[in-house]
Amino acid sequence: FALRSGGARMQHAAAAPASVLSGCKLSYFGIPGRAEAIRLSLAIGGVDFEDKRIPFPAWGKVKHTTPWATAPVLELADGSELAQARSILRFVGRHAGLYPADPLAAQRADELMDALEDLGAIVTSVGQGLPKEEQEA
């Protein structure tokens, strides 16, 4: 597919999935949330993966089995479990051919990911501490 960025045209062909990602399983809730960018990267990278959706009522029992008591978790075919959404996203990007090979370009990608994380925290905190009537206005 082709992307337009800053007037430049970049071509990207879906990479053949790297063997390290073959047969992986992504576990997260049945919402987009922190796992959606990972799901999209796996799909764009042509990786066949299991998308395990954790029902909210089951989280209390599952939570203590995850590496940091958090989700998402990416389980590799060898049983290794990777945690922390941005770390998983970078890992998938590297192994699916979606992450820049150039160190400066990779840093810029990381910088943008981190800035968007900061922005997301600000957006979701809007209205916190206000009376309910003002939050809903």
PyMOL commands that set and color helices and strands:
alter all, ss='L'
color gray80, all
select helices_A, chain A and resi 19-21+33-44+56-65+85-95+103-125+132-135
alter helices_A, ss='H'
color red, helices_A
select strands_A, chain A and resi 2-5+8-11+25-29+50-54+73-75+81-83
alter strands_A, ss='S'
color yellow, strands_A
deselect
rebuild
show_as cartoon
